[in-house]
Amino acid sequence: MKFASTLAMAVAMTIATPAAAQNASQDGVPGPEQDPFIWLEEARSDRALEWVTNENERTMAALAADPRFEELKNEALAIYDSEDRIPYVSFRPDGLYNFWQDKDNPRGLLRRTTLESYRTDSPQWETVLDIDALGEAEGREWVYKGSTCLPPEMTRCMVALSDGGEDATVLREFNTTTKSFVDGGFVIDSKSQGGAAWVDADTLLVSRDFGEGTLTESEYPFTTREWKRGTPLSEAREIFRGEPSDVSAGAYDLRDSSGEIQARTAYRSVSFHETRNFIEHNGEWVELDIPRKAGLQGIVDGQLLFSTDVDWETGGQTFPADSLVAVDLEAFKADPNGAPKTLVWAPAERQTRQGAASTADSMYVSMLDNVVGKIVKFDYENGRWVQTPVALPDNATLGIAAASDETDQIMYTVSGFLDPTTLYYTDGSGAPAVLKTSPVNFDKAGMDVEQFEATSKDGTKIPYFIVKPAGMTMDGTTPTLMYGYGGYQVSMLPSYLGATGKLWLENGGAYVLTNLRGGGEFGPGWHQTAMRENKQRTWDDFQAVGDDLVARGFTSPEHLGVQGGSQGGLLVGTALTQRPDLFNAAIVQIPLFDMLRYHLIGRGASWVGEYGDPRIPEERAWVESYSPYHALREGVDYPTPFLWASTADDRTHPAHARKGAAKLKALGQPYYYYEDMTGGHSGGVDNEQRAKLQALQYVYLMQQLMDDDTAETAQASGGQ
């Protein structure tokens, strides 16, 4: 089964909004006259970068000068650079491919090996593309952002490269047989979001910034062109066009497991969570009669599969939310909206589907059952779907690491908070067997894991995990770090704590992972009940867990810290401003923070479906009620936060964190601010940068939650 890779690439590769060019007030949205720090929205202006440099120097003076910093950084770097960590791979006809970064290859190697070699403790790798060497030769800060290759051989690829780690990329044709870029091949040198997918050896479908009138308000492409080799991209024929009001739009080819194109399809993402789907039928685009919260999943044994996040009534049947639905492919191509559909799988109570992958003959679905992982194999046999549970360890987080389209080979990951990730493999002829195990990064002796529930403001039970010293004294003195996300139907699941275990747990801290509404731990409804006008429920859930930790004696406000990134940064921002009495540390990483201008900053316009539109008075009221930037008030004793961002982040723009720090300073509040000058939405682009960011954060947490006196260091960071 082939999935809609063009759609995924179009969503993944996006471009920054020139927010500073949109400074004027509109529809009540604050402009320069209401917002004194709006100039920080210009990511690389001289004034903004001078401000960043000064903030970085003050924060480094306070945190990197701590004698623990170098030790923590070295410990984190040793984990990231470890030669015996699992090299995860993808299946291709010419071998197993891996992207690898270490101290000698900070930007990374694309490399390959054979299955026979991979089974050994020391696989023999063949370098296919050296990103460090490429960057050095061209004088660029190239970051590898993946590739899309032409099936079935998968030797012709369009490689995506980012300058400095931002989402926007350039695309170049690469030949994995010659291990070189193709002389005179397809090249798109103007950076943009969007991608390119192969139709055949001489044709690409391209969704990019084609100039004025081809990007949505969210700065995604909304047109797709068919580009023939040897012709200018400007002359490529447009085959599909969405609307500027869409989040994104594009066309892609749906392929079966052999790589054969079975249909040409298209989509219009009318909001972040709603999509209109189309198929090319008899030379015309026909919209599919499926819910906007449903989509195509792929092809298995001549059956086309759909997933749906809402109840779907069709043909006299009702398919429940979160189910998988199938239709005969040939019947579908003959009559896209009239072919009968059958149920493949529907969730039981507290079950939810997490993802799917397929081999040549089967589909595999990873799911959660009360936040415990399961994987089920689905086969279409004699006109019906047969389910077989995959024999993997119980009470663990399970994932599909790799699956082959051409064979029945598949790899799984098994992980937990205290147990290193184990990689399992099968070729389909037997039960999965252990293939590789991650190294032990920290001493788990004397630690245990428990699951509890907190009661949110409206009475809903909110699960959370706590990793803590076994038999800890319940007197509220344990330094505790609480992590959350709570958005976009993303599930927070137990996984090996690695650097957190070494840098935090081994030093006496406890760690809490929250399963908030807005996430996907219990299916689409768990998400949909806490979005838009109900987003405050997510913030309430997080704060309820904090209260529960204190009430049970695990910790106390003096020793409780919170952390989250992106949407999780917004979560921590609301905790900071709504319950400053409950926490003594807050790591606000790559956050959303200014919710009245978020649709004008970075890629914010694409997230209106999650939060609401500040230009609409009723919806502005929702977001203004919790916007951390606007909730900061004079005279409130806030815990000293640590805000950090990345200059190159063209998704969640650094302006959010910058403006939060600037306002805290104006209010006379202590704070730390750090901005990584390279790296995209995930922070550092190499292991050295990642280790530095980890060390800064854990020094901060130790100063705030473990040390007796934090006032001097907070003062040194430039907060007052």
N, C-alpha and C positions, 0 to 999 in steps of 0.2 A: 504493500500500500504506500502510495506517495501522498504526503500532506502538502498543504498549500504554502510552499516555502516562499513564494513571492509575496503573499499576504504577510507572512511573519516578518520578512525582511522589510517590507514597506512600513510596518508598524515599528520595527526595532530601530530603523535608521531615520532620524528626523533632524530638523534644523532649528537653531535658536531664533526666537523672535527678536528683532531689533527693538527692544523694549524702550530704550531711551528716546527713540524716534516717535514714541507714542505717549508723550508725557502730558499732553493736554487733558484736562478733565473732560470726561464724557459720561453722560447718563449717571452723574453722581459719583463716578469713580474718581478717587483723589488724583490730582495732578500736582505740578510743582508748587503751586501756591498753598496746598494743604500738606504736602509731604516734603519736609526739608532734606530728606536723604534719597530723593528719587535719582540723583546723579549716580548713585552706586549701582543703578541698573545697567549702566554702560560697562560691560564686562572688562574691556581692555583700554578704557580711557586713561590718560596719564594721571589724572586726579584720583581715579578709583584705584589704580595700581599702586600709587604712592601710599594711599590709605591702607591697602592690603599689606604692603611691605612693612609699614610701621606697626601694624597690629601683629603680624607674624613675629617681628623682632621682640616685641614685648612678651608675647606668649612663650616663645622659645626661651627667653631669659628666665621666665618663671618656672617652666616645666622641664625643659631640657637641662637646666642647671641642677635639677634634683638628682642626687647621686644614684637613684634607682633607674633613671631614664636609660642610660647606656646598657645596663644589664637587661632591662625589659626589651629594649630594641634588639639586642643580640639574640635573646631567647626567641623572639618572634621571627627574626630573620632566619635562624637555624631551622625553624619549623617550615617556613615558606620555601627555603632553598634545599630542604632535605632531599637527597638523592633517592631515598627509598620510599618516598610518597608514591601513591598509585598514579601512574601515567594513564589517565582515562583516554579512551580511543573511540574512533568511529570506524565502521566497516566500509571499505571500498573494495572494488574488484582487484586492485593492485596492492592491497595490504591494509593494515590497521594504521590509521592516522592519529597523531597526537600533537597538541600544541603545548610546548614546554618552556617554562621560564625558570632560571636559576641565577646564581651569582655571576656565572660566565656568559649568560645569555639573558640579560635583564628584560629585553623586549620580546625575546622568545624565538623558538625554532618551530616551524612546521616540519614534522618528521614522520617516517613510516617504518613499519617492521612487519614481519610475518607473524601469523598466529603461533607457529611453532616456537619462534624466538620469544614472543611475548609471554609465553607460558613459563619461561625460565626466570630466574632471579635477576639476571642481567641481560635484558634484551639488546640485540644489536640494532641500532637505529640508523636510518639513512636520512640525512637532512634533505628536505625538499625546498624549503625557503627559509633563509636566515634574515629575520626582520632587523636585527642590529646591524648586520652588514649592509643591508639595503638602505637603512637610514643614514649610516655613515657615508656610503657612496653618494647619496643624493643630498646630504646636508639637511635632512628632515627628521622630525621626531615621530617617525612612523609607529603606529600602533595597529596590530593586526586585528581586524574586526570580522574575520570569517570569510567564507567563500561559498559560492553556489556553482555546482558542476553539472555537466551534461550527462544524463544517464543514457545507456547503461554503463559505458566504460568509465565515466567520471574522471577523465583525464584532462578535459578542457574545463577550466574554471574561471569565473570572474571573482578576483580577489578584492576584498574591500579593505582599504587602508585609511586610517584616521590620523590627522596631524595633531598629536598631543593628547589624544584620547577622547575628543568630542565625538558625538554620535554621527555628525556629518562625515561622509567618506568620499574618496575617489575610488574608481573601479578600473581594474586592469585585467586583461586576459592573460592567463597563466597556463602553461602546459606542464602537468606533473610528471610526464614521461621524460621530457628534456630538462625538467626542473628549472625552467626559465620563463620569463615573460615573452609573449609571442610578438615577434618582430612584425609590425604592421597590423597587429591584432586589434580587437575591440578595446578602446580606452575612453574613459570619461574622467577628465582631469579636473573638472569644476566640482568642488565639494558640494554635497547635498545629502539630504535624507533620501530614502527610497533605494531601490535596488534594481538588479537585472537578473532575469531568469532565461535559461536556454529554451528555445523551441527546437532548433536543430543546430548542426555545426556552423551554420552561417546566419542564424537568426536569433535575436534576443527580444524579449519583452522588457521594456525599460520604463520604470516609474521614477521620475526625477524632477528636479526643478528645471523646467524648460524655458524659464523666463517669466515675464509678467503675465499674471492670470493663470498660472499653473500650480500654485500652492494654495492650500486652504488657510483659513485664519490660524489654525494650529501649526502651520508651516510644514505640513505633509504634502506630498504630491497627490493630485487627484486626477491625473491623466496617465494613460499607458500608451506607449508607442511600440510598434514592431519595427525593429532596426535590422536592416540587411547589411551583411559584411560588404565593405568596400564603398558604402554610401555615407554621406555626412549624417550625423545624428539629427541635425536640424531638418533633414528631409524625411525622417522616419514617419511612417503612416500612423496617425492616431487611431487606436482601435476601441478605446473606452474612455469616457469622461464622466466624472462625478460632478459634484457641485462645490463651489468655494465654501459653502457652509458646512460641508462634511468635515469630520476629523481627518479622514483620508479616504482614498478610493483607488482602485486598480484592478487589473485583469491578470489572470494566471491560468496555466494549463494544469488540468488534473490528470495525473499519471497513475497507472497501475503498477504492480510490483515488478513487472518486466521493464518499466520505463516508458511504455507506450502511452501516448496522449489519448485519453478517452473523452475529454470534453474541455472546452474553453469556458472558463467561468470568470466572474467579476464580483466585486463587492463595493458597497458604499457604506463606510462606517459613519452613520449619521450622528452617533455620539460614541463615547468611549465604550459603552456597553451594548450598543444597538447597531446592527448591521443589516442592510438590504443586500440580498444575494441574487445573482443573475447567472444565466447560462446562455451561451450562444446557440440558438436553435433555428435551423433553416435560414441562416444569415442574419438573424435578428437577435437582439438581447431581450431575453424573457426573464422577468423577475420571478423568483421562486416563491411559491406560496408557503413560506415557513415563517415562524416567529422571528422578530428582529433580534431576539436573544437566543438564536439557534444558528448553527452553521454546519458546513460540510466538514467531515472528519477524514475521509479517505476511502479507499477501495480495498475490499478483502474478498477473494473468491467470487468475483463478479457481482458483489453486493456493495452499493454505495452507502456509506454510513453518515448519519447526522448526529449532532449532540444538541441538546436544548437545555437552557437554564430556566425555562418557564413551562408550565403545562401547555401541551400542544394538542389542539383538537383538529383532526383531519380525517376524512374518509369515514366518519362515524366512530372514530376511536379517540381516546384521550391518552396521550403519552405524558407521564408525569415529569416534572422538572428534574433535571440532572440525569435523564435517561439517555440511552443510545438507541437510535432508530435506523432501520435498514430499508433499502429499496433495491430491487433488481436493477442493475446498471443499464441493461439494454432497454428495459421498459421505461426507465427514467429518461434515457436519451430520446426515445420515441415520443414520450408524453411527460415532460418534466413535472407538471403539476397534477397529473392524473394517475400516475403509477401507484399501486397500493403499497403501503408501508407496514413494517412489522417491528415489534419491540425486540431489541437485543438484550437490554439490561435496564433495570430500574433500581434505584437505591432503596434499601431498607431504612428503618428509622436510625438516625445518627450516622448514616453512611453517606459518602460523597465520592464522586469520581474526581481523580486528581489529574490524570493524563493518560495518553494512549500512544502506543507504538506498534509496529507490525513487522513481521518477517515475511518471507515469500508466501507462506500458507496460513498464517494465524495473526490475530490481533491480540494485543496484551493491554489490559487496562489496570493502571495503578489506582487504588482507592483507599479511603480512610474509613475505618469502622471504630467510631468513638475515639478518633485521633490516633488509632493504631493502624499501621500500614498493612495492606494486602495487595496481591497482584493476581489477576484472573486471566486465563487464556481463553479466547473465544475462537471457535472454528465453525464454519458453515458446512454442515454435513447432511446430505439427503434432505435438503430443503428446510433444515431447521438449525438454530444456533445452539451449540453445545458449549457449556462453561466448565472449565477445569481449574481449580485453585493451583497456583504455582507453589511448590514445596520450598518455602523459605522460612527462616526463623520467625517465631512469634514475638509480639510485644516489641517491635522495632519499627523504625522508619525505613520503608522500602521504596526503591526507585528503579526505573529502567535507565541504565547507563548508555546502552547502545543496542541497536537492532539492525540486522542486515535485510535489505529489501530482496536480495538475490537468493538468500539461503534461509535456513531456520535458526541461524545463530543469534543469540541474544545474551546480553549481560545485565546483571542487576546489582544494585548497591543495597547493603544492609547496614544501618547505623543507629547509634544511640548517643546520649549525652556523654557517657563515660567509656564507651566501647568504640575503638577505632573502626572506621568504615571498612567493610569487607566487600570485595567484588566477586560475584558469582558468574559462572558461564555455563551455557549448554548449547549444543548444536541441534537441539530438538529431539535427540534420540534417547535422552534420559533426564533425570532430575538435575537441577542446577548444582554445580560443585564449586567449592572455593577456588578462585583463580589467583587473587592477590589480596593482601591485607595492608591497610595503612599502618605506619609506625605509631608506637605509643608516644604521645607528645607530653603527657603529664602523668604524675602519680595519682591514681584514683583511690588509693588505699585510704580508708576512713571517710569516703564520700558516699552519699546515697541520693536517690532520686525519689521524690514523692509527687503525687498529683492531688490537687485540692480544687475546690470551687469557691469563688467569691460571689456575693449577691449584689448585683448592680442596682442602681437607683430604682429601676422599674420592677425589680424582683427576679430578673433573669439570672440564671446561674452561669457563671463565667469560669471555665476551667483554666488552670495554670499548672505548670510544672515548677518545682524548686529543686535545684541541685545544691546540696549543702553538706557540711560536715556531719557524719553520722553521730547521733547522740548529742548534738549541739545543745548548749544551755539556752533555754527559751527565755532569755532575759532581755531581749531586744538589742543586744550589743553586736550582733553579727553584721558586718558590712555586706550589703545586699545590692546587687545590680539587677534591675527589672527591665526586660526588653519587650517591645511591642511594635506592631505594625497596624493591623486593623483596617485594611482597605483593599479594594479592587479584587475581592474574592481570592486573595493570596493567603495560603495556609502557613502558619508558623509551626514547624514540626521539630521534634527532637533530632539533633544531629551531633556528631562528635564535636566537642567544644574546642579541641585543638589549642590555639593560642589563648583563648579565654581560660581554659583549664590551667595552662602553665602560668599565665601572667596574673590571674585573678583567684581561681580556686585554690591553687597551691599556696597562695599567700593569705589564706584564711577567709576569703570572701564566699558568698553564696550567689547563685545565679537563678533568675526566674524568667521563664518564657510564658507569655500570656497568649490566650486564644480568644481574641476579642471579636465581637460582632463587627462586621465590615470585612472580615477575612472570609476564608472559604472552608474552615475546618468542618462545618456541618452542612455544606452544600450551598447552592445559590441563595436560599432564603436567609442564611446566616449573614450573607453579604447585603442582600437587598433590604433587610430590616434596619440597616444602619448606614444609609447614604442620603445625600441631599438634605431634605428637611429634618431627617432623623440622624444626622451625623453625630450629634452630641452624645448619642448612645455609645459610640466607640470611646469617646473621652470618659464618659461615666464608667464604662467597664474597666478601663485601665486604672482609674483612680480607686475603684472598688477593690481591685486586687491589691493595690498599695495599702488600703485600709485593712484588708484581711491579713496581710502579712504582719502588720503592726498588732492587730488584735490577737493573733495567734502567738505572738511573742517571738516570731522569727527575727524581727528587726525593729527599728524605731525610726522616726523621721530623721533623726540626726545621722543615721547610718544607712539610709535608703537612697539609692540613686536610680535614675531612669535613663534609657537610651533608645533611640530609634532613628532611622534614616529615611529621607524622602517623605512619603506619607507618614512614616514613623517619626520623622522630624517634626511634622505638624502635630502629631500625637503628643510628643514630649513638650512642644511649645504650649499646647493647651494645658498640660499638667503643670507646667511651670507657672502659668498665669492664673489658672483656676484654683489650684491647690498648692500654693507656695509653702504652706505649713506642713505638707506631707513628705517633702523630699529635701535632701541636702546636696544633691548633685543632679545635673541634667545634661546629658550629651545630646546636642541637637545637631545631627549630621545631615548634610546636604538637604536641608529642609524646605518645605513650603512654610511660609511664615506670614507674608502679607497677603491675606485672602481677599482684599478688596481690589488688588491689582494683579492677582495671580494669573488671570487670563491674558494679561499683556506681557508677562514675563516668562522667558523660556518657552516651554511647550505647554504652558498652562491652559490655553484655550481648549485643548483636547480633553481636559479633565472636568469640564463643566458638568458632564453627566454624573460624576461622583459627588460633587459638592454643591452645584448650583451656579447661576450666572449673576455676578455682582451688578450687571447692568440692568437687571430686572428687579424692581424695588422689593418685591416679596422674597425673592431669592437672596438679594443682598442682605436682607435681615437675618437669614440663616447663617451666612458666613461671617457677617460682622459680629454676631453674638459670640463667636469663639476665636476670631482672627487673632493670633498671639501678638502680632505687631501692634494692633490697635488696642489690645487688652493690657499692655504694659502701662502701669500707672505710677505716678509720683507718690512717694510715701509708703510704698509696699516693700516689705523686706523679702526680696526674692532670694532663693538659693542661688549661689554663684554658678551660672551655666557655662558650658564649653560648647560654642558653636563652631562648626567647621564646614568648609565647602571646597569646591574645585573651580578654578578660573575657567577651565575648559569644559565645564558641564553645561552643555547646551540643551539639557532636558529640564532639570530643576535648577534654574539659574542661580549663581552664587549671590545675586542681589538679595534673595530672601534672608540668608544668614547674615550678610553684610548689614542690611538695614536693621535687623534685630539687634546686632551688636552696637551699631551706632546709636540706636534709641536707648539702649541700656546705659551707654556712656553718658548720653545727654541727661538721663535721669539720675546720674550719680550712683548707678548700681555696679557692683563688681561683676566681671565676666572675663572669659577667655575667648579669643577668636583666632582661628588659624585657617589659612586658605592654601591648599595645594595648588601650585602654579601650573602643574600639568596634571593629566589624569582627567577622566570624564566623570560620569554620574556615580561610578563605584569608588572614586578616590584614586589612589596611586595606580600607575600603569606598570610598575615593576615592583619586585619584592622588597627592595630597599625602601621605597616610598611607603609601601603598605606597612612594613615593620615600624617605620618612624611614626606613622599615624596611630598604630596600636599603642606604642610606648607613650606617646603624648596623652592618649585617653586614659590609660591605666595609671600613669603618674597622677593625673588629675583626680581620678577616682580615689586613689590612695590618700591624697592630700585632703580631699573633702570628707571621706567616709571612714578612714582609718586613723589619720593623724589628729592630734588634739588641737592644733592651732593652724587654721587655714587662712586666717584674715590677711597675714602678711603676703602670702603668695598671690592671693586674689588681688590685693592692692597693686602688686608688681605687674600684673597683667594689663594695667592701664584702665581698670574699671572705674576709677574715680579720679 
